[in-house]
Amino acid sequence: MTPGLASTWLGQGVSDEELTAATNAPVAQAVAEVRQAFPDNTVLAWPDGQGGAHVVIQDVALGSGWVEPTSWIGFMISYAYPDVDCYPHYVRPDMQRVAGLPVEIPFHPGNVFAGEPATMVSRASNRRIPGLDTAARKAISVINFIQGQS
């Protein structure tokens, strides 16, 4: 498998009907909101077996500070959503800064997301407001953070 490419996640997504049947209602709604927030990206989601879901947004632009032009970004929406944060987020495992600077905190290489090698992006929302700080908003915030790195 090639890190960062769609082939990494082929076969992982399920239909909206399957997701709704296997997750808590707020989780299924959150996945729908993520899909609406990223209309130009493929958004894959599949049940985690506990009422939550794994989510992967494909082909996210990383920004000029990175050697790699795009990555997937993955995260979990817990069965306890919206009362808990969607944390952490994960991206391709081979991220490199253009300037040759090391990839350092809050980036944590050497992790795994849904069985695949990944770099964890640690961006906790300690003052989150349930209902306002949604899974979609958090994904946008993390992506904006990554794109702002140079």
Stockholm file with secondary structure:
# STOCKHOLM 1.0

chainA/1-150         MTPGLASTWLGQGVSDEELTAATNAPVAQAVAEVRQAFPDNTVLAWPDGQGGAHVVIQDVALGSGWVEPTSWIGFMISYAYPDVDCYPHYVRPDMQRVAGLPVEIPFHPGNVFAGEPATMVSRASNRRIPGLDTAARKAISVINFIQGQS
#=GR chainA/1-150 SS CCTTSGGGGTTCCCCHHHHHHHSCHHHHHHHHHHHHHCTTSCEEEEECSSSCEEEEEEEEECCTTBSSSEEEEEEEECTTTTSSCCCCEEECTTCCBTTCCCCCTTEEEEEEETTEEEEEECCCCTTCCTTTSCHHHHHHHHHHHHHTCC
#=GC SS_cons         CCTTSGGGGTTCCCCHHHHHHHSCHHHHHHHHHHHHHCTTSCEEEEECSSSCEEEEEEEEECCTTBSSSEEEEEEEECTTTTSSCCCCEEECTTCCBTTCCCCCTTEEEEEEETTEEEEEECCCCTTCCTTTSCHHHHHHHHHHHHHTCC
//
